[in-house]
């Protein structure tokens, strides 16, 4: 699953959201009246087995119905956020939401991480970018520039458990913000690169 795709800094507001009602909604899988789609305001309460709907995100531009298989929590000095991992029957997807960068939803359909070389990066370049912490730094991927935004340590709490696994994260956004490259490094593991798409 894709990790570290987007940050949510919610402060003391908890997990309640209210900005993606036109794109993202939640449904229950039973046949009761709870089958009626709910707005994004309730996606923060989504649990394993629920169905979330992303409008227009299937390969045929129809709604994508994603059965939630896992919910993970993340924490860092920048705040707390969650992701939903699931499948629409044909592909696995990871959904993360946040409002730090202008109330944007990220969706990743990447099944396996890429290497640094896939985005023309090296470990030495990542160290330099982190030390410089400059928005002028950028990388190129498939003819498009992705500009450095942040790098920091975070912790992943699988299935919203109590034991967090630390990792370091670099974020690169396209100029118009419609794409994100995340570079993840866990201790004693190789660098992992993930590409996610922005919905807004």
Secondary structure, 3 states (H helix, E strand, C coil): CCCCCCCCCCCCCCCCCCCCCCCEEEECCCCCHHHCCECHHHHHHCCCCCEEEECCCCCCCCCEEEEEEEEEEEEECCEEEEEEEEECCCCEEEEEEECCCCCEEEEECCCCCECHHHHCCCHHHHHHHHHHCCCCCEEEECCEEEEEEEEEEEEEEHHHCCCCEEEEEEEEEECCCCEEEEEEEECCCCCEEEEEEEEC
